Amino acid sequence: MKLSRVSVLAVSSVLVLSTALFSSESQETPQELPKTVAVAAFKNGLAFVVRQGVVHLQSGIGSITPIPNATLGTLWLAPGESGASLDEVVAYRYNVTSQHNMLSLEEVLLANAGKTVTVTYNNKDYTGAIVGLRDPDSNSAIAAPSPNPELAANVPIVTPPAKPQYLLLRVDKNLVALPLNALSNAILPDDTIFTEKLEQQRSALRFKVKGAADKTNLTVGYLEHGLGWTPSYLISLTGDKTAQITMQAIVIDDAEDLQDADVFFVVGVPNFAYSNIPTPMSLQQNLLAFMKDAEQPVNGRNYLNLTAIAGQAVALDDLKSEEGAEPSFAHAVAELSGAPEEDLFLYTRSGVTLARDERATYNVFSTSVDYEHIYEWEVQDQPRVDGFGNVINSNPNPTTSDAAANSIWHSIRLKNSSKFPWTSAPALVISGTKPVSQDTLPYTPKSATSNLKITIATDIRSSHNETEISREQNIQRRRNYQYDLVTVEGTLKVKNYKSKEVRLNIRKNLRGEVISQTDEGKSTKLGEAIQTDNPMSRLTWEVALKPGEDRTITYRYKVWVRV
């Protein structure tokens, strides 16, 4: 038969892949990991995965593959039968032999060394036995592969880089080299081989169960990277005082195939100190690499001191004997539910089917809440002195962002009357079908309130000024240094150009001791730098401005300035 180069590729590409053949090497073929039944997903891309299913045993021993990409200390297995206990878990490697379809002419010719073929080069046919392929950069030919090449563990098959290679043919006792990329046709014998065997190493877990018969309902749990969620809100202003808030959860799955699983979207700040260290059971590191990673400080402290852990082994054994029973991982899994868990909260979604590398969006809740319009002014200015009275060189030319930060913002204050806490997330505000704004809704517990910025209120004008009222000079103070005690008066002016009354909340931080405030203002001395000469204070006002009303608010404070 006479085939073109393209035809050879087409014939090889339509061949059906053979099912992988496993070499047992005196042990049973590992079963696939049990089905994923539950996932607790965190917003930082970590997820605790729970798998559950029946695993067959031989003399109490079973094996599962592949080994999950678990983090240090989070891979746990537990049998589900009453009276059964886990005795041993071993991570090991085993060989897998599979049939690989050859998709290039080079592969086909190399695999059929010794067979007679006819190829066409420059409109001339050459018939001869295949000797091999030759790389022009090398002095030796590429011989045909051995039937069962040994590959390193977990190393993928790498196709040689595309180079101008030559086909070596034995033609009439002569060795002829023909450029592969210039061959236009190839006539192959009927017994041409289009597949080759490849052998790879894979990893598995072998475990021993005491008290089980020929099978066990195994639970596997582990923490891994690559599956997380991010929330978002849609706030629809349905009236002047009510809004509909809807929360969505966007799931990013780069780790697991989920089939009808329960997914828990966790709200809160997780603390997994060793989430960046893979478990040694994953066979990803040798002992030296693991010990190097394990001894790295976490949050400034070396919690995982291997020597100290080894010294505590007796104490842990004693604790186990005093309790009289092994801890049950299966019981811990059963406690997982869509409810508060310590300082975390779990939104629950059942029946999730999602393949690895897919994304999905789920509505978590939608409810009506009360809100009110408020206006906020966070007065900001450059600090003039530090806590010890040292003069700070301020920027005389404020930037555009500084000016925007000093503007009065129109916000809405939302009351969380739902049965769920609101996690921090982007919030899109709409009125009907018109977009109004988008900002971050902060974490809001049940029954609490949060403010969400809408837009800068251009029809409420404001100004801020501070002037020196008096100065007591050359006062000996800390460490015999000379200081001036300066009294400063600040003036806040606002005018409402709106046609309705507004409520304005004003806040300002200053360094010094507050003497007085008008308009029923309140001052609070903050804990920051309380031991210094000039502690931090927080000033607040809440004023109602009628349409067209002007308001001038003043405050005074004293500040130490080092001479």
LOTI-593393 format. One record per residue (C-alpha): residue in one letter; x, y, z. Coordinates in nm, 2 decimals. Example, Ala and Ser with C-alpha at 12.3 -4.5 7.8 and 13.67 -1.06 7.14 Angstrom:
REM residues 2
res, xx, yy, zz
a, 1.23, -0.45, 0.78
s, 1.37, -0.11, 0.71
This chain:
REM residues 563
res, xx, yy, zz
m, 0.00, 0.00, 0.00
k, 0.12, 0.35, -0.08
l, 0.05, 0.62, 0.18
s, 0.15, 0.99, 0.19
r, 0.32, 1.13, 0.50
v, -0.01, 1.29, 0.60
s, -0.19, 0.95, 0.55
v, 0.05, 0.78, 0.79
l, -0.03, 1.04, 1.06
a, -0.40, 1.00, 1.00
v, -0.39, 0.62, 1.03
s, -0.19, 0.63, 1.35
s, -0.41, 0.90, 1.51
v, -0.74, 0.71, 1.47
l, -0.61, 0.40, 1.65
v, -0.79, 0.34, 1.97
l, -0.58, 0.38, 2.28
s, -0.53, 0.06, 2.47
t, -0.63, 0.03, 2.83
a, -0.33, 0.08, 3.07
l, -0.18, -0.25, 3.19
f, -0.05, -0.25, 3.54
s, 0.24, -0.47, 3.66
s, 0.14, -0.61, 3.99
e, 0.48, -0.71, 4.13
s, 0.33, -0.94, 4.39
q, 0.06, -0.69, 4.50
e, -0.29, -0.61, 4.39
t, -0.36, -0.32, 4.15
p, -0.45, -0.01, 4.35
q, -0.81, 0.11, 4.34
e, -0.89, 0.46, 4.25
l, -0.94, 0.71, 4.53
p, -1.29, 0.70, 4.68
k, -1.54, 0.95, 4.55
t, -1.52, 1.31, 4.68
v, -1.82, 1.36, 4.90
a, -1.75, 1.69, 5.07
v, -1.52, 1.99, 5.03
a, -1.47, 2.28, 5.27
a, -1.33, 2.56, 5.05
f, -1.15, 2.87, 5.18
k, -1.11, 3.20, 5.01
n, -0.73, 3.17, 5.01
g, -0.73, 2.87, 4.77
l, -0.71, 2.60, 5.03
a, -0.97, 2.32, 5.06
f, -1.02, 2.03, 5.30
v, -1.14, 1.74, 5.08
v, -1.33, 1.44, 5.22
r, -1.35, 1.12, 5.01
q, -1.56, 0.82, 5.10
g, -1.62, 0.48, 4.94
v, -1.58, 0.11, 4.96
v, -1.23, -0.03, 4.92
h, -1.17, -0.40, 4.88
l, -0.92, -0.57, 5.11
q, -0.70, -0.88, 5.09
s, -0.61, -1.01, 5.44
g, -0.70, -0.67, 5.57
i, -0.48, -0.49, 5.32
g, -0.60, -0.24, 5.06
s, -0.44, 0.02, 4.83
i, -0.56, 0.34, 4.66
t, -0.41, 0.56, 4.40
p, -0.31, 0.84, 4.33
i, -0.17, 0.99, 4.65
p, -0.35, 1.32, 4.72
n, -0.14, 1.64, 4.71
a, -0.20, 1.69, 5.08
t, -0.02, 1.94, 5.30
l, 0.18, 1.84, 5.61
g, -0.02, 1.68, 5.88
t, -0.35, 1.69, 5.70
l, -0.37, 1.35, 5.53
w, -0.60, 1.11, 5.73
l, -0.75, 0.77, 5.66
a, -1.02, 0.60, 5.87
p, -1.23, 0.28, 5.82
g, -1.60, 0.33, 5.88
e, -1.69, -0.01, 6.03
s, -1.76, -0.05, 6.40
g, -1.46, -0.21, 6.57
a, -1.23, -0.16, 6.28
s, -0.91, 0.04, 6.32
l, -0.63, 0.16, 6.09
d, -0.30, -0.01, 6.17
e, -0.06, 0.11, 5.90
v, -0.04, 0.33, 5.59
v, 0.25, 0.30, 5.35
a, 0.33, 0.53, 5.05
y, 0.49, 0.34, 4.76
r, 0.55, 0.35, 4.39
y, 0.45, 0.09, 4.12
n, 0.49, 0.05, 3.75
v, 0.23, 0.11, 3.49
t, 0.26, -0.01, 3.13
s, 0.04, 0.15, 2.86
q, 0.01, 0.16, 2.49
h, 0.10, 0.48, 2.32
n, -0.02, 0.58, 1.97
m, 0.26, 0.71, 1.75
l, 0.14, 1.03, 1.59
s, 0.44, 1.11, 1.37
l, 0.62, 0.95, 1.08
e, 0.95, 0.96, 1.27
e, 0.80, 0.76, 1.55
v, 0.65, 0.50, 1.32
l, 0.97, 0.45, 1.12
l, 1.18, 0.42, 1.43
a, 0.95, 0.17, 1.59
n, 0.96, -0.05, 1.27
a, 1.34, -0.09, 1.24
g, 1.44, -0.38, 1.03
k, 1.13, -0.38, 0.81
t, 1.13, -0.29, 0.45
v, 0.96, 0.03, 0.33
t, 0.95, 0.24, 0.02
v, 0.98, 0.61, 0.06
t, 0.97, 0.89, -0.21
y, 1.23, 1.17, -0.20
n, 1.26, 1.42, -0.49
n, 1.02, 1.22, -0.70
k, 1.24, 0.91, -0.67
d, 1.15, 0.59, -0.48
y, 1.39, 0.42, -0.24
t, 1.32, 0.07, -0.11
g, 1.52, -0.07, 0.18
a, 1.53, -0.19, 0.54
i, 1.49, 0.07, 0.81
v, 1.82, 0.11, 1.01
g, 1.72, 0.40, 1.23
l, 1.72, 0.78, 1.24
r, 2.02, 1.00, 1.23
d, 2.07, 1.34, 1.40
p, 2.30, 1.56, 1.19
d, 2.45, 1.71, 1.51
s, 2.55, 1.36, 1.63
n, 2.79, 1.10, 1.49
s, 2.57, 0.81, 1.59
a, 2.23, 0.69, 1.47
i, 1.92, 0.68, 1.69
a, 1.85, 0.31, 1.73
a, 1.51, 0.16, 1.78
p, 1.39, 0.17, 2.14
s, 1.39, -0.14, 2.36
p, 1.05, -0.30, 2.41
n, 1.02, -0.19, 2.78
p, 1.21, 0.12, 2.85
e, 1.24, 0.22, 3.22
l, 1.14, 0.58, 3.29
a, 1.20, 0.77, 3.61
a, 0.92, 0.81, 3.86
n, 0.66, 1.07, 3.77
v, 0.87, 1.20, 3.47
p, 0.65, 1.26, 3.17
i, 0.73, 1.13, 2.82
v, 0.91, 1.41, 2.64
t, 0.91, 1.42, 2.26
p, 1.25, 1.49, 2.11
p, 1.28, 1.85, 1.98
a, 1.20, 1.89, 1.61
k, 1.53, 1.88, 1.42
p, 1.62, 1.80, 1.05
q, 1.66, 1.43, 1.10
y, 1.75, 1.17, 0.84
l, 1.61, 0.83, 0.78
l, 1.87, 0.56, 0.74
l, 1.78, 0.29, 0.49
r, 1.98, -0.02, 0.38
v, 1.94, 0.00, 0.00
d, 2.13, -0.26, -0.21
k, 2.40, -0.30, 0.05
n, 2.43, 0.08, 0.07
l, 2.34, 0.30, 0.37
v, 2.12, 0.58, 0.24
a, 2.03, 0.89, 0.45
l, 1.72, 1.07, 0.35
p, 1.58, 1.39, 0.51
l, 1.26, 1.31, 0.69
n, 1.10, 1.65, 0.63
a, 1.14, 1.61, 0.25
l, 0.98, 1.26, 0.22
s, 0.65, 1.29, 0.02
n, 0.52, 0.93, 0.03
a, 0.58, 0.61, 0.23
i, 0.48, 0.26, 0.15
l, 0.46, 0.06, 0.47
p, 0.42, -0.32, 0.52
d, 0.09, -0.47, 0.65
d, 0.25, -0.56, 0.98
t, 0.36, -0.20, 1.05
i, 0.36, -0.12, 1.43
f, 0.17, 0.20, 1.51
t, 0.18, 0.17, 1.89
e, 0.45, 0.13, 2.15
k, 0.46, 0.03, 2.51
l, 0.55, 0.29, 2.77
e, 0.63, 0.22, 3.13
q, 0.59, 0.48, 3.40
q, 0.60, 0.48, 3.78
r, 0.30, 0.60, 3.98
s, 0.23, 0.64, 4.35
a, -0.02, 0.48, 4.58
l, -0.11, 0.43, 4.95
r, -0.12, 0.08, 5.09
f, -0.30, 0.05, 5.42
k, -0.38, -0.23, 5.68
v, -0.71, -0.24, 5.86
k, -0.77, -0.44, 6.18
g, -1.11, -0.58, 6.24
a, -1.24, -0.56, 5.88
a, -1.33, -0.84, 5.64
d, -1.29, -0.82, 5.26
k, -1.38, -0.46, 5.23
t, -1.40, -0.13, 5.42
n, -1.59, 0.19, 5.39
l, -1.29, 0.41, 5.38
t, -1.28, 0.79, 5.46
v, -0.99, 0.99, 5.33
g, -0.94, 1.36, 5.43
y, -0.67, 1.61, 5.34
l, -0.60, 1.97, 5.29
e, -0.47, 2.08, 4.95
h, -0.41, 2.38, 4.73
g, -0.60, 2.46, 4.41
l, -0.97, 2.47, 4.51
g, -1.12, 2.79, 4.66
w, -1.40, 3.03, 4.63
t, -1.45, 3.41, 4.61
p, -1.77, 3.58, 4.71
s, -1.95, 3.88, 4.55
y, -2.27, 4.07, 4.63
l, -2.55, 4.23, 4.43
i, -2.74, 4.50, 4.62
s, -3.06, 4.61, 4.45
l, -3.21, 4.93, 4.59
t, -3.58, 4.84, 4.59
g, -3.69, 5.15, 4.78
d, -3.56, 5.44, 4.99
k, -3.52, 5.22, 5.29
t, -3.51, 4.86, 5.17
a, -3.27, 4.67, 4.95
q, -3.24, 4.31, 4.82
i, -2.89, 4.17, 4.88
t, -2.78, 3.85, 4.69
m, -2.46, 3.67, 4.75
q, -2.28, 3.46, 4.49
a, -2.00, 3.21, 4.54
i, -1.76, 3.17, 4.25
v, -1.58, 2.83, 4.28
i, -1.23, 2.79, 4.12
d, -1.15, 2.43, 4.09
d, -0.79, 2.34, 3.98
a, -0.76, 2.03, 4.19
e, -1.06, 1.79, 4.21
d, -1.33, 1.63, 4.00
l, -1.65, 1.67, 4.20
q, -1.96, 1.46, 4.14
d, -2.27, 1.54, 4.34
a, -2.06, 1.66, 4.63
d, -2.14, 1.89, 4.93
v, -1.93, 2.21, 4.92
f, -1.89, 2.43, 5.22
f, -1.79, 2.79, 5.16
v, -1.60, 2.89, 5.47
v, -1.62, 3.25, 5.60
g, -1.34, 3.35, 5.84
v, -0.97, 3.36, 5.87
p, -0.82, 3.01, 5.85
n, -0.50, 2.93, 6.03
f, -0.31, 2.64, 5.86
a, 0.05, 2.69, 5.97
y, 0.21, 2.43, 5.75
s, -0.01, 2.46, 5.43
n, 0.30, 2.53, 5.22
i, 0.48, 2.21, 5.32
p, 0.37, 1.89, 5.13
t, 0.32, 1.58, 5.34
p, 0.60, 1.32, 5.32
m, 0.34, 1.06, 5.22
s, 0.30, 1.23, 4.88
l, 0.65, 1.11, 4.78
q, 0.74, 1.45, 4.65
q, 1.05, 1.51, 4.86
n, 1.34, 1.31, 5.00
l, 1.41, 1.32, 5.38
l, 1.67, 1.60, 5.35
a, 1.44, 1.83, 5.15
f, 1.15, 1.76, 5.39
m, 1.35, 1.84, 5.70
k, 1.48, 2.16, 5.54
d, 1.13, 2.28, 5.47
a, 0.99, 2.16, 5.81
e, 1.25, 2.36, 6.00
q, 1.16, 2.69, 5.84
p, 1.01, 2.94, 6.08
v, 0.63, 3.00, 6.06
n, 0.52, 3.35, 6.15
g, 0.86, 3.41, 6.31
r, 0.86, 3.10, 6.52
n, 0.99, 2.75, 6.46
y, 0.69, 2.56, 6.57
l, 0.79, 2.24, 6.39
n, 1.10, 2.14, 6.58
l, 1.15, 1.78, 6.48
t, 1.37, 1.70, 6.78
a, 1.11, 1.83, 7.02
i, 0.84, 1.63, 6.84
a, 1.04, 1.32, 6.87
g, 1.08, 1.38, 7.24
q, 0.70, 1.41, 7.29
a, 0.62, 1.07, 7.14
v, 0.60, 0.90, 7.48
a, 0.37, 1.16, 7.62
l, 0.13, 1.12, 7.32
d, 0.13, 0.74, 7.36
d, 0.04, 0.79, 7.73
l, -0.25, 1.02, 7.64
k, -0.39, 0.76, 7.40
s, -0.38, 0.49, 7.67
e, -0.55, 0.71, 7.93
e, -0.83, 0.80, 7.69
g, -0.88, 0.43, 7.61
a, -0.96, 0.48, 7.24
e, -0.81, 0.59, 6.92
p, -0.93, 0.93, 6.78
s, -1.19, 0.86, 6.50
f, -1.14, 1.07, 6.19
a, -1.48, 0.95, 6.07
h, -1.65, 1.11, 6.37
a, -1.48, 1.44, 6.29
v, -1.61, 1.43, 5.94
a, -1.96, 1.37, 6.05
e, -1.95, 1.70, 6.25
l, -1.91, 1.91, 5.94
s, -2.23, 2.10, 5.87
g, -2.36, 2.42, 5.73
a, -2.35, 2.61, 6.06
p, -2.11, 2.81, 6.28
e, -1.79, 2.62, 6.36
e, -1.59, 2.80, 6.63
d, -1.50, 3.14, 6.47
l, -1.58, 3.02, 6.12
f, -1.91, 3.00, 5.93
l, -1.99, 2.76, 5.66
y, -2.23, 2.83, 5.37
t, -2.35, 2.50, 5.24
r, -2.42, 2.39, 4.88
s, -2.52, 2.03, 4.80
g, -2.51, 1.83, 4.48
v, -2.21, 2.01, 4.32
t, -2.07, 1.85, 4.00
l, -1.76, 2.02, 3.88
a, -1.47, 1.89, 3.68
r, -1.11, 1.99, 3.75
d, -1.01, 2.32, 3.57
e, -1.38, 2.43, 3.56
r, -1.54, 2.73, 3.73
a, -1.89, 2.77, 3.87
t, -2.11, 3.03, 4.03
y, -2.37, 2.95, 4.29
n, -2.62, 3.18, 4.46
v, -2.57, 3.14, 4.84
f, -2.86, 3.35, 4.97
s, -3.09, 3.64, 4.88
t, -3.28, 3.85, 5.14
s, -3.43, 4.19, 5.19
v, -3.26, 4.42, 5.44
d, -3.30, 4.77, 5.57
y, -3.07, 5.05, 5.48
e, -3.03, 5.43, 5.52
h, -2.85, 5.70, 5.32
i, -2.56, 5.86, 5.51
y, -2.28, 6.10, 5.42
e, -1.93, 6.05, 5.55
w, -1.63, 6.28, 5.57
e, -1.30, 6.13, 5.68
v, -1.09, 6.44, 5.74
q, -0.73, 6.37, 5.64
d, -0.43, 6.60, 5.66
q, -0.06, 6.56, 5.66
p, 0.08, 6.50, 6.01
r, 0.30, 6.79, 6.14
v, 0.47, 6.62, 6.43
d, 0.53, 6.27, 6.55
g, 0.45, 6.12, 6.89
f, 0.76, 6.27, 7.04
g, 0.72, 6.62, 6.90
n, 0.96, 6.59, 6.61
v, 0.86, 6.80, 6.31
i, 0.76, 6.60, 6.00
n, 0.83, 6.75, 5.66
s, 0.49, 6.73, 5.49
n, 0.41, 6.73, 5.12
p, 0.29, 7.09, 5.03
n, 0.13, 6.96, 4.71
p, -0.14, 6.70, 4.78
t, -0.21, 6.46, 4.51
t, -0.54, 6.39, 4.34
s, -0.59, 6.08, 4.54
d, -0.55, 6.29, 4.86
a, -0.82, 6.53, 4.74
a, -1.05, 6.24, 4.67
a, -0.99, 6.09, 5.01
n, -1.09, 6.42, 5.18
s, -1.42, 6.44, 4.99
i, -1.76, 6.37, 5.14
w, -1.89, 6.03, 5.03
h, -2.25, 5.93, 4.99
s, -2.28, 5.59, 5.15
i, -2.56, 5.35, 5.25
r, -2.56, 5.18, 5.59
l, -2.69, 4.82, 5.56
k, -2.82, 4.63, 5.86
n, -2.76, 4.25, 5.84
s, -3.09, 4.11, 5.94
s, -3.03, 3.79, 5.76
k, -2.93, 3.46, 5.93
f, -2.59, 3.46, 5.77
p, -2.28, 3.67, 5.84
w, -2.16, 3.87, 5.54
t, -1.80, 3.80, 5.44
s, -1.58, 4.08, 5.30
a, -1.64, 4.09, 4.92
p, -1.70, 4.32, 4.62
a, -2.06, 4.46, 4.61
l, -2.23, 4.59, 4.30
v, -2.51, 4.83, 4.38
i, -2.79, 4.87, 4.12
s, -3.12, 5.07, 4.11
g, -3.36, 4.88, 3.88
t, -3.14, 4.78, 3.59
k, -2.90, 5.08, 3.63
p, -2.56, 5.03, 3.79
v, -2.49, 5.27, 4.07
s, -2.15, 5.18, 4.22
q, -1.92, 4.90, 4.32
d, -1.71, 4.89, 4.64
t, -1.61, 4.64, 4.91
l, -1.87, 4.54, 5.17
p, -1.68, 4.46, 5.49
y, -1.73, 4.16, 5.71
t, -2.06, 4.21, 5.89
p, -2.18, 3.97, 6.16
k, -2.55, 3.90, 6.20
s, -2.75, 4.20, 6.35
a, -2.46, 4.44, 6.28
t, -2.44, 4.73, 6.03
s, -2.18, 4.82, 5.77
n, -2.13, 5.12, 5.55
l, -2.09, 5.09, 5.17
k, -1.96, 5.38, 4.97
i, -2.17, 5.48, 4.67
t, -2.02, 5.80, 4.52
i, -1.86, 6.13, 4.61
a, -2.13, 6.38, 4.71
t, -2.04, 6.68, 4.49
d, -2.34, 6.88, 4.62
i, -2.21, 6.89, 4.97
r, -1.91, 7.12, 4.99
s, -1.65, 7.10, 5.27
s, -1.33, 7.27, 5.38
h, -1.08, 7.22, 5.66
n, -0.83, 7.45, 5.82
e, -0.61, 7.45, 6.13
t, -0.44, 7.76, 6.29
e, -0.21, 7.81, 6.58
i, -0.39, 7.99, 6.87
s, -0.11, 8.01, 7.13
r, 0.23, 7.88, 7.21
e, 0.42, 7.83, 7.54
q, 0.79, 7.82, 7.45
n, 1.10, 7.64, 7.58
i, 0.94, 7.41, 7.83
q, 1.19, 7.15, 7.96
r, 1.04, 6.81, 7.92
r, 1.15, 6.46, 7.83
r, 1.53, 6.40, 7.88
n, 1.59, 6.77, 7.93
y, 1.49, 6.85, 7.58
q, 1.31, 7.18, 7.52
y, 0.96, 7.18, 7.38
d, 0.69, 7.42, 7.28
l, 0.33, 7.35, 7.39
v, 0.12, 7.47, 7.09
t, -0.26, 7.52, 7.10
v, -0.42, 7.45, 6.77
e, -0.78, 7.53, 6.65
g, -0.93, 7.34, 6.37
t, -1.23, 7.46, 6.16
l, -1.46, 7.23, 5.95
k, -1.70, 7.40, 5.72
v, -1.98, 7.22, 5.53
k, -2.27, 7.34, 5.32
n, -2.56, 7.13, 5.19
y, -2.66, 7.22, 4.84
k, -2.91, 6.93, 4.82
s, -3.29, 6.99, 4.82
k, -3.33, 6.75, 5.12
e, -3.19, 6.71, 5.46
v, -2.88, 6.49, 5.50
r, -2.71, 6.33, 5.79
l, -2.33, 6.38, 5.79
n, -2.08, 6.17, 5.99
i, -1.74, 6.34, 6.03
r, -1.43, 6.16, 6.16
k, -1.08, 6.29, 6.22
n, -0.77, 6.15, 6.38
l, -0.52, 6.39, 6.53
r, -0.20, 6.37, 6.73
g, -0.22, 6.56, 7.06
e, -0.46, 6.62, 7.36
v, -0.81, 6.74, 7.26
i, -0.93, 7.04, 7.46
s, -1.28, 7.11, 7.32
q, -1.53, 7.04, 7.04
t, -1.84, 7.21, 6.92
d, -2.16, 7.06, 6.79
e, -2.17, 6.78, 7.04
g, -1.85, 6.62, 6.91
k, -1.69, 6.33, 7.08
s, -1.32, 6.25, 7.13
t, -1.16, 5.92, 7.21
k, -0.79, 5.88, 7.31
l, -0.67, 5.58, 7.10
g, -0.43, 5.32, 7.24
e, -0.18, 5.38, 6.96
a, 0.13, 5.56, 7.09
i, -0.04, 5.63, 7.43
q, 0.30, 5.64, 7.60
t, 0.43, 5.93, 7.39
d, 0.41, 6.30, 7.44
n, 0.15, 6.34, 7.16
p, -0.10, 6.04, 7.17
m, -0.35, 5.98, 6.90
s, -0.71, 6.09, 6.94
r, -1.02, 6.03, 6.74
l, -1.28, 6.30, 6.69
t, -1.63, 6.23, 6.56
w, -1.94, 6.43, 6.48
e, -2.29, 6.34, 6.36
v, -2.48, 6.64, 6.23
a, -2.80, 6.69, 6.04
l, -2.79, 6.95, 5.76
k, -3.10, 7.10, 5.62
p, -3.13, 7.20, 5.26
g, -2.90, 7.50, 5.19
e, -2.76, 7.50, 5.55
d, -2.41, 7.61, 5.63
r, -2.23, 7.46, 5.94
t, -1.90, 7.56, 6.10
i, -1.75, 7.31, 6.35
t, -1.45, 7.39, 6.56
y, -1.22, 7.19, 6.78
r, -0.90, 7.26, 6.98
y, -0.61, 7.05, 7.09
k, -0.26, 7.09, 7.24
v, 0.05, 6.94, 7.09
w, 0.41, 6.92, 7.20
v, 0.67, 7.04, 6.95
r, 1.03, 6.97, 7.01
v, 1.25, 7.27, 6.96
